[in-house]
Amino acid sequence: MPYHVSARAYLERARAQLDVATAEGLFYAAFELRAGIQARMKEYLQAQESIAQHRKNDWQLGKLGRTLEDVFQIGDQIAEVAVYDPQADEFMATLYYTPVTSELRGNGERLGELLHAMQQFRRDDDAWWQDTRDFLERICRQLATACAGTLLAPLLREPGSDKVVMRAEMFEESHREVLQKLRAGLEVFVRVQYLDELPRVQ
């Protein structure tokens, strides 16, 4: 079975390790979560042509976060982009950019202590195990939110032009239909909102 390296693949493996509910599974989950956070940030960066390659190749979460903030400039807000077809008088699709938040990056950096040899033996009834599991579960939820959107950036103006660029992962059939209509020259309206939380129903 291939070892996929998308952020969602890392997240899926982390979830599986947490569900196994073993002590060693916590350490494996910590690695998958740390890699998943880095992978999601790099997915956003790799989609941007204006960013220098050496900035995309960094591995430190803090540096990747600063690069994303320099380009996107919306902090931890979620960007909601709704595409409206005036001819049909309906919204064709609603897409989201879900950031790797500063809290998630900070939590990812704290995972480092779980990626090295343990400093001491801990008994099975040590509260450290449950505290660690709770911490990893929180990171897992945060990474799931970061991976929930399909936009690879908020809407950005192309450097040196008036063109606005929308880069997205096209998983849903409705999104593919929108893309086909846009390529065919359909004129649409786009409503952009910035949210603090991802809506429950998308």
C-alpha positions in Angstrom: 0.0 0.0 0.0 1.6 3.4 -1.0 2.6 5.8 1.7 0.8 9.0 0.5 2.3 12.3 1.6 -0.6 14.8 1.3 -1.7 16.6 4.5 -5.0 14.6 4.4 -3.0 11.3 4.2 -0.9 12.2 7.3 -4.1 13.2 9.1 -5.8 9.9 8.3 -2.8 7.9 9.6 -2.7 10.0 12.7 -6.4 9.4 13.3 -5.9 5.7 12.9 -3.0 5.6 15.4 -5.1 7.5 18.0 -8.0 5.1 17.4 -5.7 2.1 18.1 -5.4 3.5 21.7 -1.9 2.1 22.5 0.9 3.9 24.2 3.2 3.6 21.1 0.4 4.8 18.9 0.7 8.2 20.5 4.2 8.7 19.3 3.4 7.5 15.8 0.4 9.9 15.8 2.6 12.8 16.9 4.9 12.2 13.9 2.0 12.0 11.4 0.4 15.2 12.9 3.7 17.1 12.7 4.2 16.0 9.1 0.6 16.8 8.3 0.9 20.4 9.5 4.0 20.9 7.5 2.5 19.3 4.5 -0.6 21.5 4.5 1.4 24.6 4.7 3.6 23.5 1.9 0.5 22.6 -0.2 -0.6 26.2 0.1 2.9 27.6 -0.7 3.5 25.3 -3.7 0.3 26.5 -5.3 1.7 30.1 -5.3 3.9 31.0 -8.3 5.0 34.3 -6.8 6.8 32.7 -3.8 10.5 31.8 -4.2 11.2 28.1 -4.2 13.6 28.3 -1.3 10.8 29.7 0.9 8.5 26.9 -0.1 11.1 24.2 0.8 11.6 25.3 4.5 10.7 22.7 7.1 10.3 25.0 10.1 6.7 25.7 10.9 7.4 29.2 12.1 9.2 30.2 8.9 6.5 28.6 6.7 3.9 30.5 8.7 5.6 33.8 8.2 5.9 33.2 4.5 2.2 32.4 4.3 1.3 35.5 6.3 3.5 37.7 4.1 1.5 36.5 1.0 -2.0 35.9 2.3 -2.2 38.6 5.0 -5.5 37.4 6.6 -4.0 35.8 9.8 -6.1 32.9 11.1 -9.3 33.9 9.3 -11.1 31.5 7.0 -11.9 32.8 3.5 -15.3 31.9 2.2 -15.7 32.3 -1.6 -19.2 31.9 -3.0 -19.6 31.9 -6.8 -23.0 33.3 -8.0 -24.5 32.8 -11.5 -26.7 35.8 -12.3 -28.3 34.1 -15.3 -29.5 31.1 -13.2 -30.0 33.4 -10.1 -28.2 30.9 -7.8 -25.0 30.3 -6.1 -23.1 27.6 -8.0 -20.5 26.7 -5.3 -19.1 27.9 -2.0 -15.4 27.2 -1.4 -13.2 27.7 1.7 -9.6 28.5 2.4 -8.9 27.0 5.9 -5.6 28.2 7.3 -3.0 26.4 9.4 -3.7 28.7 12.4 -1.0 30.2 14.6 -2.3 28.0 17.4 -1.9 24.8 15.3 1.6 25.9 14.3 2.5 26.4 17.9 1.1 23.0 18.9 3.0 21.5 16.0 6.2 22.9 17.3 5.4 21.4 20.8 5.2 18.0 19.2 9.0 17.9 19.0 9.3 16.5 22.5 7.4 13.4 21.4 9.7 12.8 18.4 12.7 12.0 20.6 13.6 9.4 23.1 11.6 9.6 26.3 13.5 11.2 29.1 12.0 8.9 31.8 9.9 5.8 32.2 6.2 6.4 32.9 3.9 3.9 34.5 0.6 3.1 32.7 -1.4 5.0 35.2 0.7 8.2 34.9 -1.6 11.1 34.0 1.0 12.1 31.4 -0.5 9.5 29.0 -4.0 10.9 29.1 -2.8 14.5 28.9 -0.7 13.7 25.9 -3.6 11.9 24.2 -5.9 14.9 24.9 -3.3 17.2 23.4 -2.9 15.1 20.2 -6.7 14.8 19.9 -6.9 18.6 19.9 -4.2 18.9 17.2 -6.0 16.3 15.2 -9.2 18.3 15.2 -7.3 21.5 14.3 -5.5 19.8 11.4 -8.8 18.4 10.2 -10.2 21.9 10.0 -7.1 23.1 8.2 -7.6 20.3 5.6 -11.3 20.9 5.3 -11.2 23.7 2.7 -10.5 23.2 -1.0 -9.1 26.6 -1.8 -5.3 26.7 -1.7 -5.3 30.4 -0.9 -7.7 33.3 -0.3 -8.4 35.2 -3.5 -5.2 37.0 -4.4 -4.4 39.7 -7.0 -1.8 38.5 -9.4 1.4 40.6 -9.0 1.7 43.4 -11.6 -1.9 43.0 -12.9 -5.6 43.5 -12.1 -6.3 39.8 -12.4 -7.6 38.0 -9.3 -6.4 34.4 -9.0 -8.4 31.5 -7.4 -6.5 28.2 -6.9 -8.4 25.3 -5.6 -8.4 21.5 -5.2 -11.4 20.3 -7.3 -12.7 17.3 -5.4 -16.4 17.9 -5.7 -18.3 17.5 -9.0 -20.0 20.8 -8.5 -16.7 22.6 -8.3 -15.6 20.9 -11.6 -18.7 22.2 -13.2 -18.0 25.7 -12.1 -14.5 25.5 -13.5 -15.8 24.3 -16.9 -18.4 27.1 -17.0 -15.7 29.7 -16.1 -13.4 28.4 -18.8 -16.3 28.6 -21.3 -16.6 32.4 -20.5 -19.5 32.4 -18.1 -19.6 35.7 -16.2 -20.2 35.3 -12.4 -20.3 37.3 -9.3 -18.0 36.3 -6.4 -18.8 37.0 -2.8 -15.9 36.9 -0.4 -16.3 36.8 3.4 -13.7 36.2 6.1 -14.8 34.0 9.0 -13.4 33.1 12.4 -14.9 29.6 12.3 -15.7 27.1 9.5 -19.5 26.8 9.1 -20.9 23.5 10.2 -22.8 23.0 6.9 -20.8 23.7 3.8 
